[in-house]
Amino acid sequence: MPTRAEQRRDKAIERLLELAPQMLFGSSSQTYRTCGNPNCRCHSTGPKHGPHMYVNYKGEDGRTTGYYVPQAFHDRVQTGLDAWREFYALSKEITELNRKIMDAERPRKKRGQRGT
């Protein structure tokens, strides 16, 4: 019969598999910008254009990079970024549960017994 920790771990693994198809790595930011039309309101008293969403992440070379997200994909991208954060938290939880499971399975020495 599985222990409570094993049941929690198995449930977390199932959730990881649910999150995997939608995960996106990085963090989002929003910017407001001026356009190329010098007569536009954004160059003087009016508000700038935006918000424009970007996803930033560290690339394989260790440098920060990113990409622009069109308005139509904002919700989908945010869902993917949220899925990544949940995936990361669940992964940490699983490693802790694995440690507890392994610790519970380890044979215990009797009191007064010396290790050799």
N, C-alpha and C positions, 0 to 999 in steps of 0.2 A: 504494500500500500504506500503510495507516494506521501512524503511529508508535506507539511504546510509550505515550506520553502520551495519544494519541488513543484507544487501546484502553482504557486505564485510565479515561479520562473517560467513554467510552461505557458501560462496565460500571457506573460510579457512577450514571450517568443511569438505567440500567435498574433499579438498586436503589432510586433515588428513586421511580420509578413503582410499585414493589412496596410501599414504605412509605406512600405517599400515602393510600390508603383507610383506614388505621387511625390516622393521626397525630392527636394531641391536643396543644395548646399549653398550657404551664404547668408547674408543679411540684406535687408532692403533699406533704401533711403529714398527720400523725395526731394526734388529740387524745383525751383521756379526760375525761369529763364527769360531773357529778352530775345526777341526774334530778329530776323534780318531786315525787317522793314523799319527804316529810321523814322517814319512818320507814325508808327504804331504807338498806342498809349503806353505800352510797356517800357518805352524809352524815356518817358517823362513822368507824369503824375499818376497814371493808371497802374493797376496791379500787373505783375509779370505773369507770363503764361505758365500753367502747371496746375496741379503737381505732376511732375514727370517721375516715374518710378525707375529705380536702378537696383540691380542686385550686385553686391560686391562680395568677393571671396578671394582667398589666397590661391593662386595657381600653383602648378607643379614646381615652378622655379622659385616659389616662396614670395613672389611679388603679388601685391593686391591688384586684382583686375575686376572686371564686371561687365554688365550688359544692360542695355535699355529694355524696359518692359512696356509694350504697347498697352494702352488703357484697357483694351478688351481682355487682357490676360492678368490684370492686377489681382483679382480674387483668386484665380487659379495658382498664380505664383506665390501669393501669401499663404495659401493652403499648403503648398509644397514646402515652404520655408518652416511653417509651423510643424509639419510632419517631421522634418529633419530634427527640430529641437526636441520633439517628443521621442523620436528614435534614439537620439543621443542620451536622453535621460533614462530611457528604458534599458539601454545598453549598460549604463553604469549600474542600474538596479540589478540586472541579470548577473553582472560580474560579482556583485556583493552577495547575491543569493547563492551563486556557485561556490563562493568561499565558505559560506555558512554550511552548505550541504557537504562540502569536502571536510570541513572541520568536524561536523557531526559524525562522519564516517570514520574518522581517524581513530585508531585504537588508543585508549587511555591507559596510562601507566598507573599501577596501583600505588598508593601512598607508601613512601619509604623505599620504593624500588629505584635503583639507580640505572640510568641509561648507559649502554655500552657502545 
